[in-house]
């Protein structure tokens, strides 16, 4: 591998690492909140799959569950912000 390619890969890696930190936002430094949010996102995807498998006829309960999970994600973000204020 040439020096130029090596340096390009190093720069790309650094940029990706910086982007990952930027996306973490207020959750940075709160691995449990990050994990909880990721679990909520996975649950939303599973609910969407359940809706599709049942031709979206779930009496509105799947849509309500998705709404509540999105509200939970927002509360997790707010919890991280509150924790950051008290550091």
Buried (B, 14 or more C-beta within 10 A) or exposed (E): EEEEEEEEEEEEEEEEEEEEEEEBEBBBEBEEBBEBBEEBEEBBEEBBEBBEEEEEEBEEEBBEBBEEBEEBBEEBBEBBEEBBEEE
